[in-house]
Amino acid sequence: KGEHFAARLQINHRWDPYEDDNEQTLDGSYLAYNFGDVSLSLDAQPLWWGPAQHSSLLMSTNARPLTKLRFDYSPDFAPIGLNPLHISTFVGYNETRLGNINVSREVIGLRAATQLQWGLQAGLSALHQTGKTDINSEIPDNTMVSLDLRKGWHWQQHHFAAYAEVGFDGQLEEGENPAFTVGGEWQFNASIFSDQQMRHTLVAEYTDTESRNFYQRLPRVSTQPFYQHYQRNLGSSFAPDSRTLSLSYRLFAADGSGWTAQLAYSSLADDSNQTQALLQRSQPVFGGLLNIGFEYNDNERAGANTDDIGARISWEWRF
């Protein structure tokens, strides 16, 4: 890392990845040039857009990060009389496979966020996709836009926040509502479960993506949404066409140690349901940070019930 340049090379090896190939990836790597309030990077960094903490409608960490050229403007101080305006835009591509069809699409994204009056934070996100399949059959362009608001306030040593995000894609059918997420957060510092002060965070969210075409589902080609990157939705981590209630509890200390627990229940439009649970532990080890996580997924459909259990471990050392 120099005065203006910064770089990171992250090499990942995965056993039996869900997309059946790409065992070695460079996800998490970047090469960036920073000048004042401006940053230009070529990266495979994850993005999370919006105030929601369990699942963002347009861009989340549910899928592998896109390879992209990104421009960020994030001023430390705003011009006199104006509020800070943070802008991030990128050009990249996403790839996935649906059935026997390979889909490779160009993606253009824009995120702008600022603070309005009374401490109200507002954001606008927009994504546009275009591309062709491997059989040269064009898929219609896909444009999605979301608006979000967040308001936080304090009471004694407690911090509270409420937020909402609404997403549109121009493909709403009669009787459908836009996709949306509403949520609330409660944070406080206490020495519960430990001799040291720890930050406790409780979050509750409700997400509705029951608009059938929000993630550009094309029944004539596939029953799966086309808004994917290596078979994972770029937006919500919950099932498409679902209504989901999710709860989480996190506690962290200044040294990085902590716990995360999350539970989500989804009711799908086809009368099936899905339950997801996550438990993760972070602990400083050998000068780095060790993360161990376990996931459980239960899918209940008419005449069938499938259970999946997953585990992951990572160790990060910074110098």
Disulfide bonds with the S-S distance in Angstrom:
none
